[in-house]
Amino acid sequence: MRRILVTGALGQIGSELVPALRDRFDADGVVASDVRMAPAAIATAEGPFEYVDCVHIRQIDEVVRRFGIDTIYHLAALLSAVAEEKPRVAWDVNMGGLYRVLEVARQHRCAVFLPSSIGAFGPTTPRQGTPQETIQRPTTMYGITKVASELLCDYYAERFGIDTRGLRLPGLVSHVAPPGGGTTDWAVEIFHHAVRHRRYTCFLRADSRLDMMYMPDAVRAMIELMEADPSRLRHRNAFNVTSMSFTPTELAEKIREHVPDFAIDYEVDPLRQSIADSWPDAVDDSAAREEWGWKPQWDMEAMARDMLEQLRRKLPGRA
Ligand SMILES: NC(=O)c1ccc[n+]([C@@H]2O[C@H](COP(=O)([O-])OP(=O)(O)OC[C@H]3O[C@@H](n4cnc5c(N)ncnc54)[C@H](O)[C@@H]3O)[C@@H](O)[C@H]2O)c1
């Protein structure tokens, strides 16, 4: 049985990863943590919750010791659009937090999962079928921290024998927790607006194509990678993974099949558009498929149907 610490657990991913880990392992052995205080329901009912600010090594170390942690899912980070607004804080949290997590992992021999991102690519990266190993010259603070994080995790694996693993996640769509200020947040907002108002003003251009994934696929990928046979993992810290790739126009058309009077218009945010323009259209995830059996289960049609069903249940009386 693993004993797991999840940092940044109150965010978009942690809100679904923690319950999935608690279902799979002993719920008391999965410690959720964040720099925000947990809502009362999360803090008490479902399993342990601890306040951990990842830039303070003592706080990480104390929780790892107290709970006998052997695996850390390190989710705490600033996302792409927020990182561009606060580049210094993004550097401190994204790099400083990871460095301290890796140091604690080195001392206590913990395995570490790190979510990298398609943001680790840049404008000179091939946009179509982006290879597993390719040019990575990102032009955002977020991307710079993600490339450096991939390399730092490789370093701790090679230099200190720490079992670090990671995924380059695409934009994630989910209905449980709101997204935390990324460039692909539009793909979540659009569903809320379709159900509440039957219209949405998108902050990216109509033709902005990006890789995407529905959260159940992402959560499964994170757990499966950490369970995979280590002897088969050549690209341990930065596996390309994707489920689908679409533009705002294409997703709006899909939503219209379920909400016929849904309308979309565009008010482009130059900051987020420039970030999106620097990322690939569709990555090649064959290394993940070969090395640990990655296979997406959700396409755009299934995701759109499920998102609308779930949100209609939460927002009764809406479209
Ligand atoms: N959501 C996506 O679409 C996506 C895509 C690719 C990669 N990722 C990566 O996955 C990870 C988690 O993403 P998310 O979408 O859940 O982000 P989020 O913004 O929703 O959640 C991040 C959490 O980290 C916490 N946090 C911030 N600073 C902290 C600190 N110093 N110590 C502890 N906690 C702190 C925040 O309070 C928040 O709850 C990030 O590394 C992100 O870059 C996310």
The ligand as an SDF file (V2000), in Angstrom:
LIG
                    3D

 44 48  0  0  0  0  0  0  0  0999 V2000
   -5.0130   21.9790  -15.4850 N   0  0  0  0  0  0  0  0  0  0  0  0
   -4.3650   21.8680  -16.6250 C   0  0  0  0  0  0  0  0  0  0  0  0
   -4.9460   22.0480  -17.7140 O   0  0  0  0  0  0  0  0  0  0  0  0
   -2.9090   21.4700  -16.6140 C   0  0  0  0  0  0  0  0  0  0  0  0
   -2.3030   21.1230  -17.8210 C   0  0  0  0  0  0  0  0  0  0  0  0
   -0.9520   20.7760  -17.8410 C   0  0  0  0  0  0  0  0  0  0  0  0
   -0.2340   20.7590  -16.6420 C   0  0  0  0  0  0  0  0  0  0  0  0
   -0.8530   21.0910  -15.4800 N   0  0  0  0  0  0  0  0  0  0  0  0
   -0.0430   21.0880  -14.2640 C   0  0  0  0  0  0  0  0  0  0  0  0
   -0.6650   20.3380  -13.2400 O   0  0  0  0  0  0  0  0  0  0  0  0
   -0.3910   20.9120  -11.9570 C   0  0  0  0  0  0  0  0  0  0  0  0
   -1.6790   21.1770  -11.2100 C   0  0  0  0  0  0  0  0  0  0  0  0
   -2.5120   21.9480  -12.0470 O   0  0  0  0  0  0  0  0  0  0  0  0
   -3.9900   22.4030  -11.6330 P   0  0  0  0  0  0  0  0  0  0  0  0
   -4.7050   22.6530  -12.8960 O   0  0  0  0  0  0  0  0  0  0  0  0
   -4.5500   21.4930  -10.6190 O   0  0  0  0  0  0  0  0  0  0  0  0
   -3.6260   23.8270  -10.9830 O   0  0  0  0  0  0  0  0  0  0  0  0
   -4.5420   24.7420  -10.0210 P   0  0  0  0  0  0  0  0  0  0  0  0
   -4.0760   26.1430  -10.2110 O   0  0  0  0  0  0  0  0  0  0  0  0
   -5.9780   24.4350  -10.2080 O   0  0  0  0  0  0  0  0  0  0  0  0
   -4.0970   24.2130   -8.5870 O   0  0  0  0  0  0  0  0  0  0  0  0
   -2.8100   24.4490   -8.0710 C   0  0  0  0  0  0  0  0  0  0  0  0
   -2.9020   24.3970   -6.5650 C   0  0  0  0  0  0  0  0  0  0  0  0
   -1.6010   24.6720   -6.0380 O   0  0  0  0  0  0  0  0  0  0  0  0
   -1.7650   25.4460   -4.8630 C   0  0  0  0  0  0  0  0  0  0  0  0
   -0.5180   26.1710   -4.5810 N   0  0  0  0  0  0  0  0  0  0  0  0
   -0.0590   27.3080   -5.1430 C   0  0  0  0  0  0  0  0  0  0  0  0
    1.1050   27.6680   -4.5760 N   0  0  0  0  0  0  0  0  0  0  0  0
    1.3870   26.7260   -3.6440 C   0  0  0  0  0  0  0  0  0  0  0  0
    2.4690   26.5370   -2.7270 C   0  0  0  0  0  0  0  0  0  0  0  0
    3.4760   27.4110   -2.6230 N   0  0  0  0  0  0  0  0  0  0  0  0
    2.4340   25.4420   -1.9260 N   0  0  0  0  0  0  0  0  0  0  0  0
    1.4000   24.5630   -1.9960 C   0  0  0  0  0  0  0  0  0  0  0  0
    0.3490   24.7010   -2.8220 N   0  0  0  0  0  0  0  0  0  0  0  0
    0.3530   25.7770   -3.6440 C   0  0  0  0  0  0  0  0  0  0  0  0
   -2.9530   26.3610   -5.1570 C   0  0  0  0  0  0  0  0  0  0  0  0
   -3.5650   26.8370   -3.9650 O   0  0  0  0  0  0  0  0  0  0  0  0
   -3.8630   25.4360   -5.9660 C   0  0  0  0  0  0  0  0  0  0  0  0
   -4.8180   24.7950   -5.1450 O   0  0  0  0  0  0  0  0  0  0  0  0
    0.4570   22.1570  -12.2420 C   0  0  0  0  0  0  0  0  0  0  0  0
    1.8230   21.8170  -12.1340 O   0  0  0  0  0  0  0  0  0  0  0  0
    0.1330   22.4760  -13.6740 C   0  0  0  0  0  0  0  0  0  0  0  0
    1.1880   23.1670  -14.3020 O   0  0  0  0  0  0  0  0  0  0  0  0
   -2.1660   21.4570  -15.4440 C   0  0  0  0  0  0  0  0  0  0  0  0
  1  2  1  0
  2  3  2  0
  2  4  1  0
  4  5  1  0
  4 44  2  0
  5  6  2  0
  6  7  1  0
  7  8  2  0
  8  9  1  0
  8 44  1  0
  9 10  1  0
  9 42  1  0
 10 11  1  0
 11 12  1  0
 11 40  1  0
 12 13  1  0
 13 14  1  0
 14 15  2  0
 14 16  1  0
 14 17  1  0
 17 18  1  0
 18 19  2  0
 18 20  1  0
 18 21  1  0
 21 22  1  0
 22 23  1  0
 23 24  1  0
 23 38  1  0
 24 25  1  0
 25 26  1  0
 25 36  1  0
 26 27  1  0
 26 35  1  0
 27 28  2  0
 28 29  1  0
 29 30  1  0
 29 35  2  0
 30 31  1  0
 30 32  2  0
 32 33  1  0
 33 34  2  0
 34 35  1  0
 36 37  1  0
 36 38  1  0
 38 39  1  0
 40 41  1  0
 40 42  1  0
 42 43  1  0
M  CHG  2   8   1  16  -1
M  END
$$$$
